[in-house]
């Protein structure tokens, strides 16, 4: 997988799941941020279909890893 560097410090960016705080219906986002300091770079991806595909793949990979370790 390609690693995207932080535009400030050059370390690989981290991707994590985030949810909206103020929306009446909670929405899921993917947050892209600098792994050293979140103030360097922080962005959100909110395309519903893309986010659900990425979250689904992550859950599938977690299940597969759990099966391998057991």
C-alpha positions as CSV (number, residue, x, y, z in Angstrom):
1,X,0.0,0.0,0.0
2,X,1.3,3.5,-0.8
3,X,2.0,5.7,2.1
4,X,1.1,9.4,1.9
5,X,3.5,11.7,3.7
6,X,2.4,14.5,6.0
7,X,3.0,17.8,4.1
8,X,4.7,19.3,7.2
9,X,6.9,16.6,8.7
10,X,6.9,13.8,6.1
11,X,5.7,11.0,8.3
12,X,3.1,8.6,6.9
13,X,-0.5,9.8,7.4
14,X,-2.8,7.7,9.6
15,X,-6.4,6.8,8.6
16,X,-9.0,6.2,11.3
17,X,-12.7,6.0,11.7
18,X,-14.6,9.1,13.0
19,X,-18.2,10.0,13.7
20,X,-20.0,13.3,13.6
21,X,-20.6,15.0,16.9
22,X,-23.3,17.5,16.0
23,X,-25.4,15.7,13.5
24,X,-28.8,14.4,14.6
25,X,-28.1,11.1,12.9
26,X,-24.5,10.0,13.6
27,X,-22.5,9.9,10.4
28,X,-19.3,7.9,9.8
29,X,-16.2,9.5,8.3
30,X,-12.6,8.5,7.6
31,X,-10.2,10.9,9.2
32,X,-6.8,11.3,7.6
33,X,-4.3,12.9,10.0
34,X,-0.6,13.2,10.8
35,X,0.5,10.4,13.1
36,X,3.0,12.7,14.8
37,X,0.9,15.8,15.4
38,X,-2.7,16.1,14.3
39,X,-2.3,19.9,13.9
40,X,0.1,19.3,10.9
41,X,-2.6,17.8,8.7
42,X,-6.2,16.6,9.3
43,X,-8.8,15.9,6.7
44,X,-12.1,14.0,6.5
45,X,-13.5,11.7,3.8
46,X,-17.3,11.5,4.0
47,X,-18.4,9.7,0.8
48,X,-20.9,7.3,2.3
49,X,-20.3,4.4,-0.2
50,X,-16.5,4.7,0.0
51,X,-16.5,4.9,3.8
52,X,-18.7,1.8,4.1
53,X,-16.5,-0.2,1.7
54,X,-13.3,0.8,3.6
55,X,-14.9,0.0,7.0
56,X,-16.2,-3.3,5.6
57,X,-12.8,-4.3,4.3
58,X,-11.1,-3.4,7.6
59,X,-13.6,-5.5,9.6
60,X,-13.0,-8.4,7.2
61,X,-9.3,-8.1,7.6
62,X,-9.7,-8.0,11.4
63,X,-11.8,-11.2,11.3
64,X,-9.2,-13.0,9.2
65,X,-6.4,-11.9,11.5
66,X,-8.3,-13.2,14.5
67,X,-8.9,-16.6,12.8
68,X,-5.2,-16.9,12.0
69,X,-4.1,-16.2,15.6
70,X,-6.6,-18.6,17.1
